[in-house]
């Protein structure tokens, strides 16, 4: 015995209903991927900026010019990678700035995430990277 055609449930339009339900979830997932990608890229860029800043500071002859060179190098490195920091801090540790010593540079950058619409992420995420560079033991430094 067969059922009448009106008793069989039609599946017309079910693909459209599924698409309407899943589209916002897919968009949210893509925005999360973009946010995590932005953070990963910024972390790599800040790490590179810290390395370049430490190298620039290690070439300087005195702690004052080392601090200035590190700050300038970090700003240039982040600028060339198009990383925009809400707050950029470059801390240079010159306590052992003597021949054969080292110089440490910490670059802190607040990466803005609030422009990703639809996500309630914090307005910015702070990334800090530290790099230590040795000083040449056979060169003269001024204290």
C-alpha positions as a Markdown table, in Angstrom:
| # | Residue | x | y | z |
|---|---|---|---|---|
| 1 | Unk | 0.0 | 0.0 | 0.0 |
| 2 | Unk | 1.3 | 3.4 | -1.0 |
| 3 | Unk | 0.8 | 6.6 | 0.8 |
| 4 | Unk | -0.9 | 9.5 | -0.9 |
| 5 | Unk | 1.4 | 12.2 | -2.3 |
| 6 | Unk | 0.3 | 14.8 | 0.3 |
| 7 | Unk | 1.4 | 12.6 | 3.2 |
| 8 | Unk | 5.0 | 12.3 | 2.0 |
| 9 | Unk | 7.1 | 15.0 | 3.6 |
| 10 | Unk | 8.7 | 17.3 | 1.0 |
| 11 | Unk | 12.3 | 18.4 | 1.4 |
| 12 | Unk | 12.1 | 21.3 | -0.9 |
| 13 | Unk | 13.9 | 24.3 | 0.5 |
| 14 | Unk | 15.8 | 22.4 | 3.2 |
| 15 | Unk | 19.2 | 23.3 | 1.6 |
| 16 | Unk | 18.3 | 27.0 | 1.7 |
| 17 | Unk | 17.3 | 26.8 | 5.4 |
| 18 | Unk | 20.5 | 25.0 | 6.3 |
| 19 | Unk | 22.5 | 27.7 | 4.4 |
| 20 | Unk | 20.7 | 30.5 | 6.3 |
| 21 | Unk | 21.5 | 28.8 | 9.6 |
| 22 | Unk | 25.1 | 28.0 | 8.8 |
| 23 | Unk | 26.2 | 31.3 | 7.1 |
| 24 | Unk | 26.6 | 33.4 | 10.3 |
| 25 | Unk | 28.5 | 30.6 | 11.9 |
| 26 | Unk | 30.9 | 30.3 | 9.0 |
| 27 | Unk | 31.4 | 34.1 | 9.0 |
| 28 | Unk | 32.1 | 34.1 | 12.7 |
| 29 | Unk | 34.6 | 31.2 | 12.2 |
| 30 | Unk | 36.4 | 33.2 | 9.4 |
| 31 | Unk | 36.6 | 36.3 | 11.6 |
| 32 | Unk | 38.2 | 34.2 | 14.4 |
| 33 | Unk | 40.7 | 32.8 | 11.9 |
| 34 | Unk | 41.6 | 36.3 | 10.8 |
| 35 | Unk | 42.0 | 37.5 | 14.4 |
| 36 | Unk | 44.3 | 34.6 | 15.3 |
| 37 | Unk | 46.3 | 35.1 | 12.0 |
| 38 | Unk | 46.7 | 38.8 | 12.8 |
| 39 | Unk | 48.0 | 37.9 | 16.3 |
| 40 | Unk | 50.4 | 35.3 | 15.0 |
| 41 | Unk | 51.7 | 37.6 | 12.3 |
| 42 | Unk | 52.1 | 40.5 | 14.7 |
| 43 | Unk | 54.0 | 38.3 | 17.2 |
| 44 | Unk | 56.5 | 37.3 | 14.5 |
| 45 | Unk | 56.9 | 41.0 | 13.4 |
| 46 | Unk | 57.4 | 42.1 | 17.0 |
| 47 | Unk | 60.0 | 39.4 | 17.5 |
| 48 | Unk | 61.8 | 40.5 | 14.4 |
| 49 | Unk | 61.7 | 44.1 | 15.5 |
| 50 | Unk | 63.2 | 43.2 | 18.9 |
| 51 | Unk | 66.0 | 41.3 | 17.1 |
| 52 | Unk | 66.7 | 44.3 | 14.8 |
| 53 | Unk | 66.6 | 46.7 | 17.7 |
| 54 | Unk | 69.0 | 44.7 | 19.8 |
| 55 | Unk | 71.4 | 44.5 | 16.9 |
| 56 | Unk | 71.2 | 48.2 | 16.4 |
| 57 | Unk | 71.8 | 48.8 | 20.1 |
| 58 | Unk | 74.8 | 46.4 | 20.1 |
| 59 | Unk | 76.6 | 48.5 | 17.4 |
| 60 | Unk | 76.3 | 51.7 | 19.4 |
| 61 | Unk | 79.2 | 53.0 | 21.4 |
| 62 | Unk | 77.4 | 54.2 | 24.5 |
| 63 | Unk | 74.2 | 53.4 | 26.4 |
| 64 | Unk | 72.4 | 56.6 | 25.4 |
| 65 | Unk | 73.0 | 56.1 | 21.7 |
| 66 | Unk | 72.1 | 52.4 | 22.1 |
| 67 | Unk | 68.7 | 53.3 | 23.5 |
| 68 | Unk | 68.1 | 55.8 | 20.6 |
| 69 | Unk | 69.2 | 53.3 | 18.0 |
| 70 | Unk | 67.1 | 50.5 | 19.4 |
| 71 | Unk | 64.0 | 52.7 | 19.5 |
| 72 | Unk | 64.5 | 53.9 | 15.9 |
| 73 | Unk | 65.2 | 50.4 | 14.6 |
| 74 | Unk | 62.1 | 48.9 | 16.3 |
| 75 | Unk | 59.9 | 51.7 | 14.9 |
| 76 | Unk | 61.4 | 51.3 | 11.4 |
| 77 | Unk | 61.0 | 47.5 | 11.5 |
| 78 | Unk | 57.4 | 47.6 | 12.5 |
| 79 | Unk | 56.6 | 50.4 | 10.1 |
| 80 | Unk | 58.1 | 48.4 | 7.2 |
| 81 | Unk | 55.9 | 45.4 | 8.0 |
| 82 | Unk | 52.8 | 47.7 | 8.3 |
| 83 | Unk | 52.2 | 46.7 | 11.9 |
| 84 | Unk | 50.3 | 49.4 | 13.7 |
| 85 | Unk | 50.7 | 49.4 | 17.5 |
| 86 | Unk | 48.3 | 51.3 | 19.7 |
| 87 | Unk | 51.1 | 51.6 | 22.2 |
| 88 | Unk | 54.8 | 50.9 | 21.3 |
| 89 | Unk | 57.3 | 50.6 | 24.0 |
| 90 | Unk | 61.0 | 49.8 | 23.5 |
| 91 | Unk | 62.9 | 49.0 | 26.7 |
| 92 | Unk | 66.7 | 48.8 | 26.5 |
| 93 | Unk | 68.7 | 47.1 | 29.2 |
| 94 | Unk | 72.2 | 48.5 | 29.1 |
| 95 | Unk | 73.3 | 47.4 | 32.6 |
| 96 | Unk | 76.1 | 45.2 | 31.1 |
| 97 | Unk | 77.0 | 47.5 | 28.2 |
| 98 | Unk | 80.7 | 46.8 | 28.3 |
| 99 | Unk | 83.1 | 45.1 | 25.9 |
| 100 | Unk | 82.1 | 41.4 | 26.0 |
| 101 | Unk | 78.8 | 42.2 | 27.7 |
| 102 | Unk | 75.4 | 42.3 | 26.2 |
| 103 | Unk | 72.4 | 44.5 | 25.6 |
| 104 | Unk | 68.8 | 43.3 | 25.9 |
| 105 | Unk | 65.8 | 44.9 | 24.2 |
| 106 | Unk | 62.2 | 44.3 | 25.0 |
| 107 | Unk | 59.6 | 45.5 | 22.4 |
| 108 | Unk | 56.0 | 45.7 | 23.6 |
| 109 | Unk | 53.3 | 46.4 | 21.1 |
| 110 | Unk | 49.5 | 46.6 | 21.6 |
| 111 | Unk | 47.9 | 45.1 | 18.5 |
| 112 | Unk | 44.3 | 46.4 | 17.8 |
| 113 | Unk | 41.6 | 43.8 | 17.3 |
| 114 | Unk | 38.5 | 45.9 | 17.8 |
| 115 | Unk | 38.2 | 46.6 | 14.0 |
| 116 | Unk | 37.1 | 43.0 | 13.4 |
| 117 | Unk | 33.4 | 43.5 | 13.4 |
| 118 | Unk | 31.0 | 40.9 | 14.8 |
| 119 | Unk | 33.5 | 39.6 | 17.4 |
| 120 | Unk | 33.5 | 40.8 | 20.9 |
| 121 | Unk | 37.3 | 40.5 | 21.3 |
| 122 | Unk | 39.3 | 42.8 | 23.6 |
| 123 | Unk | 40.2 | 46.1 | 22.0 |
| 124 | Unk | 43.9 | 45.2 | 21.9 |
| 125 | Unk | 46.3 | 42.4 | 22.7 |
| 126 | Unk | 49.7 | 43.3 | 24.1 |
| 127 | Unk | 52.6 | 41.4 | 22.6 |
| 128 | Unk | 56.1 | 41.6 | 24.2 |
| 129 | Unk | 59.2 | 40.1 | 22.8 |
| 130 | Unk | 62.8 | 40.2 | 24.3 |
| 131 | Unk | 66.1 | 39.7 | 22.4 |
| 132 | Unk | 69.6 | 39.8 | 23.8 |
| 133 | Unk | 72.6 | 40.6 | 21.6 |
| 134 | Unk | 76.2 | 40.2 | 22.7 |
| 135 | Unk | 78.7 | 43.1 | 22.4 |
| 136 | Unk | 82.0 | 42.7 | 20.7 |
| 137 | Unk | 84.7 | 42.0 | 23.3 |
| 138 | Unk | 87.4 | 43.7 | 21.2 |
| 139 | Unk | 85.9 | 47.1 | 20.8 |
| 140 | Unk | 85.9 | 50.2 | 23.0 |
| 141 | Unk | 82.7 | 51.3 | 24.6 |
| 142 | Unk | 82.1 | 54.5 | 26.6 |
| 143 | Unk | 80.2 | 54.1 | 29.8 |
